[in-house]
């Protein structure tokens, strides 16, 4: 049987050489992480080298797309779990609209380009009720009906691929309550909103 010769102790790297090689490899790995991986994957660029190389912008795009995908996935989940409530709310809102003879207090329209979002809020006191109706023309739209103040926040309803909605908004607490709409279609969409009820102000917040 052929046996290879064992290397002599002089040919083997010393402990100091191994430690030095390990330290150099660790420093190189950290440098690659900071200058390439973090900017390219997460848009984090503490050294500014990633922006010079064009990696930071790529990371920022990836992060934004991941956030958008997470929000869309959450909206889809909420829509499925609240489908029955949406249907019931639509019927109740339609019946109430037919019975009400009070004129709309506010009516306005806006146009969203593909990917564009907008937010309008009502200033309301806890327990106040505002009736609403909105219609999207030209395509389908995503929306989030929610409320907030300096200490609290709440999500009342979310929808994906909708063309209209109507009903009553009951404020859970004093603060701002309203909608964030985003155009997820491939063409411009015009949204018309009608409002009436117990609110003190109407303002665009985004």
FIDOMI-790920 format. One record per residue: residue in one letter; y, z, x of N, C-alpha, C in turn. Coordinates in pm, whole numbers, plus 50000, padded with zeros to 5 digits. Example, Ala and Ser with C-alpha at 12.3 -4.5 7.8 and 13.67 -1.06 7.14 Angstrom:
BEGIN
A494315078051319495505078051230496705078051320;S497755070851285498945071451367500035078751290;
end
This chain:
BEGIN
X498815000050085500005000050000501235000050088;X502204992050047503444990950125504405002050085;X504865009250180505835019850156507145016450225;X508235016950146509545014250205509975026150288;X510755023550388511225034150475512315042150405;X512245055150419513255063750364514545062650445;X515715062250377516955061550454517145074450533;X517755073050643518025084550727519175092550667;X519285105350696520385113650645521755108050681;X521845101150794523145095650834523595084350741;X522595077250678522925066050591523345070550450;X523015082750412523345087850279524795092450274;X525485090550156526865095250145526915110450147;X527955115650208528115130050215528605135650083;X528555148950069529045155449947530525152749927;X531285152650032532725150050022532975135749972;X532185126250024532335112449979532005111049830;X530945117849786530575117249644531665123249557;X532205134749600533265141149523534505132249517;X534855126049629536025117249634535835105149542;X534625099349545534335087749459534415091649311;X533915103649280533965108349140535395110249094;X536225116149180537625118449145538355105149126;X538095095649215538745082549204538335075649074;X537035076549040536555070148916537185076848793;X537325090248798537935097248685539405093548669;X540125092648781541535088748776541675074648722;X540795065548767540855051748718540575051048568;X539605059248523539285059248379540465064348297;X541105075048344542265080348273543405070148271;X543615063448383544675053348391544415041948293;X543155037448287542805026648193542995031448049;X542605043948022542775049447887544235049647845;X545095054347936546515056047902547245042747896;X546965033747990547745021347999547195009847916;X545895010347879545294998847809544685002947675;X543785012747676543035016047553543945021847445;X544755032047481545625038247380546635028347322;X547335020247404548265010547344547554999947260;X546414994747309545754983647240545054987947112;X544565000447107543795004946990544615013146892;X545585021046942546285030446856547805029046859;X548325019846940549775018046948550475029447019;X549725037647094550295048847170550535044247313;X551785044747357552125038847487553075048047564;X552555059147621553445068447692554055062747819;X553385052847881553885047448008554745034947990;X554785029247868555515016847836554875004447900;X553785006347974553114994748035552454986247927;X551904992947825551254985447718552194976147646;X553454980347626554424971647558554764959647644;X554854961747775555134950647866554004940447861;X552764945347852551604936447848551304931047709;X552054935547609551824930947472550704938147401;X550194949147458549074956447398549524965947288;X550724971647304551194981547208551364975347070;X551944963547065552124956846936550784954446868;X549784950446949548454948246892547884961146836;X548074972346907547594985146858548294989546732;X549614987146726550374990846606549894982846486;X549584970046507549084961646398547724966846350;X546854970246447545534975446410545654988246329;X546554997146374546735009846304547265007646163;X548234998646150548804995746018547754989745925;X546944980445977545904974445895544864984745852;X544524993945945543565004445910544115013545802;X545405017045812546025025445710546055018345575;X546405005445577546454997845452545074997045389;X544044994745472542674993945420542235007245360;X542625018345425542255031545373542935034145239;X544225030245229544935032245103544335023644992;X543985011245026543385002544925542025007844880;X541235013144977539935018644942540085030844853;X541075039344884541315051144801541775047144662;X542645036844657543125032244527541975026644443;X541045019444509539895013844436539025025044381;X538835035544462538025046844417538685053944300;X539995056144310540705062744202540685054444075;X540785041244092540795032643974539465033343901;X538355033543975537045034343912536855047543840;X537285058543903537085071643842537985073943722;X539125066743719540095068743610540135057043512;X539105048543516539135036543432539215040043284;X538415049743240538425053543099539775059343059;X540365067543148541675073343119542745062443111;X542645052343197543605041243192543545033943058;X542315031343012542145024142885542695032342769;X542365045342768542855053942661544375055042665;X544925056142787546375057042800547075044542752;X546455032842778547055020342734547115019542582;X546025023742515546005023442369547015033342311;X547065045342368548015055342318549435050742339;X549715045242459551065040542488551475029142397;X550545020042369550865008742281551155013642139;X550345023242092550575028541957551915035741948;X552245043342051553515050542051554685040842056;X554545030142133555625020342144555885013442010;X554805011041934554965004541804555685013841706;X555405027041714555995036441620557435040141657;X557785039541785559115043841829560155033241797;X561295037941746562415028941719563585031641812;X563435041341903564495044641997564655033542099;X565875028942127566065018242225565775023042366;X565445013742454565205017242594566525021342659;X566475032242735567675037042804568015028542927;X566985024142998567175016243119566165004843121;X566634993443166565774981843185566254974243308;X565344971443402565734964343524564534956243575;X564824946543662563794937943719564004936743869;X562924933843938563004931144082561874921644119;X562044914644229561054905044277560514909444412;X559194909644425558534913544549557864901444613;X558134899344741557434888944816556044894044855;X555124885244897553774889844934553824900845040;X553174912145011553124923345103554274933145090;X555314929645014556484938345002556234949644902;X556844961344928556724972744839558094978144800;X558134985544691559394991444643559055004144566;X559985013744563559765026344493560985030044411;X560755033644284561795038444195561355051844140;X562305061544132561975074944086562945079443976;X562425087843886563215094543784563395109143826;X564595114443810564835128543835564555136043705;X563535144743706563085151243584562845166143606;X562965173743498562635187943500561185189843457;X560605200943495559215203843460559015203143309;X557975195743267557645194343126558395183343055;X559385177343120560135166343057559245154043043;X559515145942939558685134242911559555121642914;X559075111542986559745098542990558745087742950;X559155079142858558305068042818558615056042906;X557585048642945557785037243035556945025342992;X557395013943039556655001443019557074991943130;X556114986043202556464975943303555464964443297;X555994952743331555194940443327555444932543455;X554364927743517554454919543639554194904943601;X555084896043640554964881743612554784874043742;X553804865143745553574856943863552374860943945;X551754872243913550594876743988550234891143956;X549324896644035548864910344015549464919444121;X549554932344089550284941644173549544955044182;X549724962044293549194975744308550314985644280;X549944997244225550985007244200550435021344217;X551355030744240551025044944254552095052744179;X551705059044069552625067443990552465081744039;X553535087544094553425100544158554735108244146;X554715120744189555915129144187555975137844311;X557185142444344557325151044461558655158544455;X558705169444528559955176344559559805182244699;X560645191344738560605196544875559345204644903;X558675209344798557505218044818556215212644759;X556295202944667555095198644595555015183544588;X553795178844564553575164544539552355163144448;X552335152144372551235149844278551075134844256;X549835130444237549545116644203549045116244059;X549805109243972549425108443831548435097143805;X548665085743867547845074043836548015063643946;X546925056543977546975045444072546275033344011;X546715021544051546085009443999546124998144099;X545134989344096545074977744184544904965244099;X545604954644135545464942044065545904942643921;X546994949843892547474951543755548614941843725;X548774938743596549884930443552550834937843458;X550434949843412551314957543325550784971843312;X551644980643262551244994343232552305000543142;X551895010043061552835016742971552265030442936;X553135039342895552675052642859553785062942870;X553405075642878554345086742890554145093543025;X555245096143092555225103543218555705117843190;X554815127543209555145141743186555305148343323;X556495153043354556775158743486556015171943506;X555265172843613554485184843642555355196043701;X556525192243755557445201943815558815195343828;X559835203143858561175197643881561135188744006;X561695176743996561715168144114561825153544078;X561365145044169561405130544154560035125444114;X560005117144008558735112243955558895097243926;X557965089243976558075074843952557005066844022;X557325054344052556325044444093556635038644230;X555545035844300555605027144418554765014844385;X555415003244386554714990544361554604982744491;X553484975544510553334966644625552674953644580;X553234942444626552694929244595551554926244691;X550314925744640549144922344721548684908144694;X549474900444621549114886744591549704877444696;X549534864344677549974854644776551264847544737;X551904851944628553144845844584554094856644534;X555354852944516556344862544468555974867344328;X556254880144301555964886044170557224893144121;X557594890743996558754897243935558274908143840;X558794920243858558414931743776559604935943691;X559374937443561560404942243469559994956043418;X560914965743429560634979643395561564984143282;X560994991043182561774996843073561485011843067;X562565019643047562435034243050563285040742941;X562815052242893563615060642805562975074542803;X563785084442772563255097942767564115107942840;X563495119242880564225130642937564255130043089;X565185122143141565425122043286566925121143309;X567365127343421568805128143447569305117143537;X568425110543611568865100243704567705090743732;X568065078543767567105068243806567585062643939;X566725062544041567165058144172566035051244248;X566445041744332565495035344421565385043844548;X564165047444586563945056244701563265049244818;X562845036444801562235029044911562485014344891;
end
